[in-house]
Amino acid sequence: MTIDLSSRISVVTGASAGIGEAIARSLAAHGAGVILNARREDRLDRITQEINIHADSGKAMAVAGDAGETRTVEAVLNRAMDHFGREADLVVVNAGRGLDGSVLTSDPGLWEEMIRTNIVGAAKLMRAAAERMLGELKHEDWRVRPRDIVVIGSNVGRHISPFSSMYGSTKFAVNSLAEALRREVGPKGIRVTLIEPGFVRTEFQEVAGYDAAWFRGVVEKIGPVLEPEDVARSVSFATSQPAHVHMSDVLIRPTRQDYP
């Protein structure tokens, strides 16, 4: 199957590294216009420039900022309209924070910031994107141009691990929000897809404070683990389906991952 997203305008948050970067590159490679968002402006600009070298001029634009803030959510969606001339119709809710540890062992001083980004920020983008898409659908047939909101969850949001239960609880919430939004806007022509990756090799583990020796042990036991590009392929495939076809849930693990 040839994937053609040349008619699509996309937004990807958390796009300066890892899964978000891979998704932005994949969407652009399949023809989509892309607005990339992350807090690290220098890395975001570099990735955007690299995408544009291999695509038509103006294929990608960067909007730096904290995806947990309302003003950033509005800024990335406004940039899609300003730069490409119409609202984004493919929004990837990817920005998030990790945290090592359980309810008993994780650092409670980091709980609120993680919840703000992983749940509140995600919900803000889901709401703003859905509202704009619904506004357009008052005047358009949803079968002509699909609308997609893709939420990057985690398999620990479906299969809770006691060893990362604070982080897992935020992904459990996001998984629930995605399904609730799907039931609300799906009948109106908007697809809400939840992607739940297992172990993926990114900088996530280090930033979240996971022990490096522990992760090496995981890789030795269940590897090879997923690469960001493996997740990105799922996003591009799901959003390239005909408008009446919806892949609503994708749980993707390394073949040898047994738990969670």
HELIX and SHEET records of a PDB file:
HELIX    1   1 GLY A   18  ALA A   29  1                                  12    
HELIX    2   2 GLU A   41  ILE A   53  1                                  13    
HELIX    3   3 THR A   70  PHE A   84  1                                  15    
HELIX    4   4 PRO A  108  LEU A  110  5                                   3    
HELIX    5   5 TRP A  111  ILE A  115  1                                   5    
HELIX    6   6 ARG A  116  GLY A  121  3                                   6    
HELIX    7   7 ALA A  122  LEU A  137  1                                  16    
HELIX    8   8 ASN A  155  GLY A  157  5                                   3    
HELIX    9   9 PRO A  162  SER A  164  5                                   3    
HELIX   10  10 SER A  165  VAL A  185  1                                  21    
HELIX   11  11 GLY A  186  LYS A  188  5                                   3    
HELIX   12  12 PHE A  204  VAL A  207  1                                   4    
HELIX   13  13 ALA A  212  ILE A  222  1                                  11    
HELIX   14  14 PRO A  228  THR A  239  1                                  12    
SHEET    1   A 7 ALA A  60  ALA A  64  0                                        
SHEET    2   A 7 GLY A  33  ALA A  38  1                                        
SHEET    3   A 7 ILE A   9  THR A  13  1                                        
SHEET    4   A 7 LEU A  90  VAL A  93  1                                        
SHEET    5   A 7 ARG A 147  ILE A 152  1                                        
SHEET    6   A 7 ILE A 190  PRO A 197  1                                        
SHEET    7   A 7 ASP A 249  ILE A 252  1                                        
END                                                                             
